């Protein structure tokens, strides 16, 4: 789900764009942008953790905002694309004033030969700015793909149970949601639906991305490593992405606070 109260998935905080990825800035938690000049972490193995915050309950089911922590960075997906921030930044900003108040669960997912640079390069073509959809392509789908890329594990099912129920029963479910949460009309303006599908995310499937990651991983076992990446296991750059050659290799990601 969205990392703030906004159904669009845009958290209400400030960002700067550096090296093709949006970075959390200008907030007390971000400490005025001290992460701006940090460089890639090349040390392996990298510690991988899953952060999950319950943000709502519907019919006895919980909805979560999730993100992935790699070493001392947080990676999550928003309406601006893949976001990089200090740990737990997306779980705290706009929701609580003190970190101790956040009901965020941290789960150790193990270690990875891949770090933040490889993660961003691999998933950037699939999780771009403007492609967020609250049910079909949200923070949880990104966490699912990121965890698989890093550790070959999947997002625990209870974290995205509501989205899976909604998408499996669409359009009945989305019509019901809009009837329940439709904004009241103002003056002569028509009422607005709570959920409007994002056409950019039409046809998106996290399972297809993960299948592509598996194919790339298998093929890379017989190929040499790329010196620009985090480690031998991270020399792949999304062979399954049809625009891989032109889009991913053009990203200036040699340096950055990943």
Steps between C-alpha positions, in 0.01 A plus 500: 500500500594866495773616731277783619130572524489586131333242276729610218799354680681833528629549850481858616867576526780665299737336258788581273584299190859381488646251256154409370350402836296709745657559841319601818611846606407799712356309795623477858533125463711544189716743698497771238629278222808351659443191283541710186875454462537140615642255247409150393567227753715233335556280803333161480309327635233764542250479785140483376197573718129545437317789669121478528255744660132424539308799365139378493261217580212393275268212582753353738784526247796731544647724234873572510758739371826314443851589398833322471807596702840425347776578747428859612263602220127462455356422154131538426267574210289814476328703229841651424655158438767321702583703809817496712496626857643448849369183670124504577461850358189413297339336803547803722446799272144632500375240747666548838727755662734269685665181366407321822131553418515315170356149511748374246615141497854429381571151368849376425496352149864391494789630295560562132797532268301780336472849644293808433662586167421163347146512641426841349649412162309173477156628606501857371353410158196344669438750779519841339355836587127523433439124489375457858159336549361459851393139439686368196843659536581638841766494769427136574550383142833681499601341831404159363719543191783659698510219756513241225777681317706531818428177688281276279223531758149642453298752696298317769143460375326678787665828401318521165186298576262792442649586161485138387134479602411825325679417174360146492142629528530814287279677382251399770746585778612836361141607429410417858801692632405806296140488625626484857763771477382723215557867575186704550428738209587866556264757346445391139813287482454124451592259777847351479588134524740393772670254266579580138711241313834621372519409129879506518493195727257308280631147442760526775584169667753463781505126436622563144776725631609234746493236228728725297732545797522122532586462132767769523647343813525161333665639188744714696643198675697430181605860429775721638425774753466868422750720686242777535264290713499405865628146462529200266139399559380850405635542149157458343309799368152375428527289188124448529431870447439573128643852537801383699766605254385860456340584833699332773850547367432873460442544873792694653518285812875469548485716813221581738362454848374149442 
